[in-house]
Amino acid sequence: MTASPLKKFNDGNEIPQLGYGVWQVENEVAEKVVEQALDAGFRHVDTAQIYGNEEGVGAALAHSSVSEDDVFVTTKVWNDQQEFEKAQASFEVSMKKLGLSKPLDLLLIHWAKPVQDTYLEAWKALINLQKQGKVRSIGVSNFPEEQLREIIAETGVTPAIHQIELHPYFNQHALREVHKELGILTEAWSPLGQGGDILNDPVVVEIAQAHEATPAQVVIAWHLALGNVVIPKSVTPERIKENFAALDIKLTDDEVEKISALTKNDGRIGPDPKDCDF
Ligand SMILES: NC(=O)c1ccc[n+]([C@@H]2O[C@H](COP(=O)([O-])OP(=O)(O)OC[C@H]3O[C@@H](n4cnc5c(N)ncnc54)[C@H](OP(=O)(O)O)[C@@H]3O)[C@@H](O)[C@H]2O)c1
């Protein structure tokens, strides 16, 4: 079985480039599907406090024949837990739910939520958790460029990774360039555009036919070619296997460019991080 390539963080740690996301997966279902993902070859699971399935993810890790030491686990601090003490306390709750007997691999601030103005405190809390050895790597999600630069300037600590909405209809070229400049890995959420129109796009479908692959596999291969860390979600056993098998598909530069050119000004599916008010 092909193993996912690893990407190196600016702190020296490594993350499997292809991971498995569990947003909108019920806690009871999470245990079953994470075990299926591990069986398919995934060694990286992306959850969050707000997903309500950290226990299910932890149960899968506890029961799997794959050692937890071989699985990269990410969770995220929710928006109402960003104050310095709260963020650290909420991390301890997450760890209890996950039941890990190792430090967490990656902790992210889920949204900057500029209007609340506690993201800098939250970043300091994550820095503190990393200093204590409770978390191996720290990063952010859904930060506008301004707030991303601000937390670095204020603390001198650069996030290892930035998890952002990114798919062929919203390719985030400008922010990816900022990440390159700052030495931050880019992680794509909703990488398949939530299973929407992108999977029927004629350009993607044609490239898929050329590779005897599925459109979802081609979209995942596009992310891998761009260097994104990518975390497709599926609760369907065949799709879980199919998504992992995308590692075997190598697109040409021309194919990568054709897919990148599908981006649209209004291609965003989720909220704009600048306006986050939840
Ligand atoms: N940081 C953030 O704010 C944030 C926001 C959103 C997501 N995320 C993370 O990113 C992960 C992925 O994003 P996402 O869940 O929004 O969407 P996604 O991975 O882009 O798409 C998931 C959808 O695509 C379908 N799908 C999966 N594989 C497929 C395949 N091979 N062929 C056809 N359809 C397929 C799934 O259906 P079935 O499940 O029914 O198979 C599901 O409906 C999340 O699970 C979460 O970990 C983070």
The ligand as an SDF file (V2000), in Angstrom:
LIG
                    3D

 48 52  0  0  0  0  0  0  0  0999 V2000
  -11.0780   24.4790    9.4870 N   0  0  0  0  0  0  0  0  0  0  0  0
  -12.2980   24.5850    9.0590 C   0  0  0  0  0  0  0  0  0  0  0  0
  -13.0040   25.5660    9.2970 O   0  0  0  0  0  0  0  0  0  0  0  0
  -12.8980   23.4810    8.2530 C   0  0  0  0  0  0  0  0  0  0  0  0
  -14.0880   23.6910    7.5300 C   0  0  0  0  0  0  0  0  0  0  0  0
  -14.5890   22.6500    6.7670 C   0  0  0  0  0  0  0  0  0  0  0  0
  -13.9130   21.4290    6.7270 C   0  0  0  0  0  0  0  0  0  0  0  0
  -12.7770   21.2460    7.4650 N   0  0  0  0  0  0  0  0  0  0  0  0
  -12.0470   19.9560    7.4400 C   0  0  0  0  0  0  0  0  0  0  0  0
  -11.8840   19.5450    6.0930 O   0  0  0  0  0  0  0  0  0  0  0  0
  -12.4530   18.2500    5.9230 C   0  0  0  0  0  0  0  0  0  0  0  0
  -12.9650   18.0500    4.5180 C   0  0  0  0  0  0  0  0  0  0  0  0
  -13.8740   19.0610    4.1480 O   0  0  0  0  0  0  0  0  0  0  0  0
  -15.4410   18.8160    3.9740 P   0  0  0  0  0  0  0  0  0  0  0  0
  -15.8610   17.6910    4.8360 O   0  0  0  0  0  0  0  0  0  0  0  0
  -16.0930   20.1350    4.1620 O   0  0  0  0  0  0  0  0  0  0  0  0
  -15.6480   18.4820    2.4550 O   0  0  0  0  0  0  0  0  0  0  0  0
  -14.9220   17.6450    1.2990 P   0  0  0  0  0  0  0  0  0  0  0  0
  -13.9210   16.7060    1.8590 O   0  0  0  0  0  0  0  0  0  0  0  0
  -14.5110   18.6240    0.2660 O   0  0  0  0  0  0  0  0  0  0  0  0
  -16.1590   16.8360    0.6960 O   0  0  0  0  0  0  0  0  0  0  0  0
  -16.8720   15.8970    1.4370 C   0  0  0  0  0  0  0  0  0  0  0  0
  -18.0880   15.4870    0.6050 C   0  0  0  0  0  0  0  0  0  0  0  0
  -17.6350   14.8680   -0.5990 O   0  0  0  0  0  0  0  0  0  0  0  0
  -18.1610   13.5700   -0.6830 C   0  0  0  0  0  0  0  0  0  0  0  0
  -17.0920   12.7000   -1.2040 N   0  0  0  0  0  0  0  0  0  0  0  0
  -15.9750   12.3050   -0.5570 C   0  0  0  0  0  0  0  0  0  0  0  0
  -15.2150   11.5140   -1.3290 N   0  0  0  0  0  0  0  0  0  0  0  0
  -15.8700   11.4060   -2.5100 C   0  0  0  0  0  0  0  0  0  0  0  0
  -15.5940   10.6980   -3.7000 C   0  0  0  0  0  0  0  0  0  0  0  0
  -14.4860    9.9500   -3.8280 N   0  0  0  0  0  0  0  0  0  0  0  0
  -16.4970   10.8100   -4.7270 N   0  0  0  0  0  0  0  0  0  0  0  0
  -17.6150   11.5490   -4.5980 C   0  0  0  0  0  0  0  0  0  0  0  0
  -17.9320   12.2390   -3.4870 N   0  0  0  0  0  0  0  0  0  0  0  0
  -17.0540   12.1560   -2.4440 C   0  0  0  0  0  0  0  0  0  0  0  0
  -18.5710   13.1780    0.7180 C   0  0  0  0  0  0  0  0  0  0  0  0
  -19.6610   12.2770    0.7070 O   0  0  0  0  0  0  0  0  0  0  0  0
  -19.8110   11.0090    1.7090 P   0  0  0  0  0  0  0  0  0  0  0  0
  -19.2330   11.3870    3.0400 O   0  0  0  0  0  0  0  0  0  0  0  0
  -21.2800   10.8240    1.7530 O   0  0  0  0  0  0  0  0  0  0  0  0
  -19.0780    9.8750    1.0730 O   0  0  0  0  0  0  0  0  0  0  0  0
  -18.9770   14.5090    1.3000 C   0  0  0  0  0  0  0  0  0  0  0  0
  -20.3020   14.8180    0.9290 O   0  0  0  0  0  0  0  0  0  0  0  0
  -13.5410   18.2200    7.0020 C   0  0  0  0  0  0  0  0  0  0  0  0
  -14.0300   16.9300    7.2440 O   0  0  0  0  0  0  0  0  0  0  0  0
  -12.8090   18.8480    8.1510 C   0  0  0  0  0  0  0  0  0  0  0  0
  -11.9190   17.9330    8.7460 O   0  0  0  0  0  0  0  0  0  0  0  0
  -12.2630   22.2560    8.2080 C   0  0  0  0  0  0  0  0  0  0  0  0
  1  2  1  0
  2  3  2  0
  2  4  1  0
  4  5  1  0
  4 48  2  0
  5  6  2  0
  6  7  1  0
  7  8  2  0
  8  9  1  0
  8 48  1  0
  9 10  1  0
  9 46  1  0
 10 11  1  0
 11 12  1  0
 11 44  1  0
 12 13  1  0
 13 14  1  0
 14 15  2  0
 14 16  1  0
 14 17  1  0
 17 18  1  0
 18 19  2  0
 18 20  1  0
 18 21  1  0
 21 22  1  0
 22 23  1  0
 23 24  1  0
 23 42  1  0
 24 25  1  0
 25 26  1  0
 25 36  1  0
 26 27  1  0
 26 35  1  0
 27 28  2  0
 28 29  1  0
 29 30  1  0
 29 35  2  0
 30 31  1  0
 30 32  2  0
 32 33  1  0
 33 34  2  0
 34 35  1  0
 36 37  1  0
 36 42  1  0
 37 38  1  0
 38 39  2  0
 38 40  1  0
 38 41  1  0
 42 43  1  0
 44 45  1  0
 44 46  1  0
 46 47  1  0
M  CHG  2   8   1  16  -1
M  END
$$$$
